[in-house]
Amino acid sequence: MKNIMEFEHYLEKCKLFVKNTSIWQRILFAVVLFVILGGVVFWINPAKKLLEMRNSQRRSDVVNILNSVYQYSLDNGGNLPKNLTSESVAICKSKAASCENLIDISEIINNKKYLLSEVPVDPQEKDANSSGYQIAKLSNGRIRVSAPLAENGAVINLSK
């Protein structure tokens, strides 16, 4: 009860203060408030935060794809998904209309013991069939998964 009374007293003081200020003081206060709010928005930079979130999601997706493909190869005597080449090729989406010229890893997705329940899709991917992630078998036998649509000059790729 005491807090409510203190708040009401404080509110009355604020009203009295506003009533006693001139129009120029009110305008100056509004301008200062606007500049401070603009500075806060600039400092927070929501567009950059969204970009960082998308790149973070890409890193997570690359790790999950790589771990699933690697585990699949271990469980299948070193065999990798069909059509995997030394050249980076886009991975086909789950339930895509066509996987022509793409790497189909559905045999990994359809197996419950691997990490992926479906192929992750890059947040910026526009193609109806491509996931936006690429995979390649390197000359040394390692697997590389990359996210070529990474933003702000980020390079996201991982090998195992």
N, C-alpha and C positions, 0 to 999 in steps of 0.2 A: 504494500500500500504506500509505503514511504517513497519507493522508487517512482511510482506513478505520479505522486504529488511533485517530486523533484523534476520529473520530465515535463509536467504541465507548467511548472514555474519557469523552466528553461525555455519552453515554447513561447510563453508570454514575453520573455525578455527578447527573444529573436524577433517576434512580431513588432515589438516596440522599436527595436533597432532598425528594422526595415522601414518602418513608418517615419523615422527621423532622418533617414538618408535622403540625399538629393537624387534627382534623376541621373546626373552624371556619375555619381558614385555607383548607382545600380548598373549603369552601362559599363563602367570600368570593371566592376565585379563580373559581369557576364562575359566580357572579353577575356579577362584573366582565366575564368573558368573554362572557356572555349579553348584557349591556348593550352591549358594544362591537359584537358581531355584529348586534344589533338596529339600532344606529346606522348601521352600514355598509349594511344592507339598506334602511333608510329613505333614506339618502343616495343610493344607487344608484337606487332606485325603479324596479323592473323594469316596472311597469305603465305608467309615464310613458315609459319608453324604447320600449316596444312601440307606444304611441300615436304617438310621434314617428316611428317607423319606418313606420307605416301612412300618416301624413300625407306623409312623404317619398315613399313609393310613389305616392301620389295626385298629388303635384306632377309627378313624372316621367311618369305616365300622361297627365296633362293636356297636358304639353308634346308628347308623342309623338302624341296624337290631333290636336292643333291643327296641328302641322307636317305631318302626313299629309294632312289635309283641305285645308290651305292649298296644298300642293304639287299636290294633285289639281285644285284650282280653277285654278291657274296653267297646268297641262297641258291643261285643258279649256276654255280661253277664258273663264275666270271663272265657269264653271258649278259649282255646289255640289251635293252629294248631294240627291236628291229629298226633298221634304217639309220641308226646313230652313226654319224660320220665325223671326220676330223674337222669339218667346217661347222661353225655354229649355225644351227637351224632352229627355227621357232618350234615350240612345243604346242601340240594341238590341245584345244580346250576339251574338257569333259563334255560329252554329248554334242560335239560339233557336227555340223552337217557334212563336212568333208575334211579329211586330214591330208589331202593331197599336198605334197611338198612341205609337209610338217612332220615332226616326230610324234608318234602316237605312243604315249606311255600308259594307255588304259589297262594293260596287263598288270601294271603296278597298282593302279588306282582300284581295280576290282578285287585285289587281294587284301583282306582285312588286317593282315599282320604288318602292313607297312603304314607309315605315318599319314599318308594322304588319303582322304576320302574323295577328293576331286582335285583336278589340276587348278592351282591358284591362278587368278587372272590379274594382270597388272592393272592398277587403277586408271591408267591413261590409255589402255588398249582399246582400239576402235574396231579391229577386225573381228568378224563374227566367228571365225574358226581358230584364230591364234590366241594363245594365252598371254603373249607379250614377253614371255621368258624364252631364252635360248639355251640349247644344250649341245655339247660336242664331246667327242672322245679324243683326247689329246694324243700326240705321238708316243708319249711315255706311258700310255695306258690309263691315265687318269681321266676323270670325268670333270667337265667344267660346265657350270650353270651360270648364266648371266642375266641381268636385267637391263637391256639396252635402252629402255625408256626412262631410266633414272633421270631425275631433274637436278638442275642447278650444278651441272658439271660433275655430279657424283658418278663414280665408276663402281658398279656393284657386280662382282663376279666372284665365284668361289670354286675351288678345285679340290678333288679328293681322289 
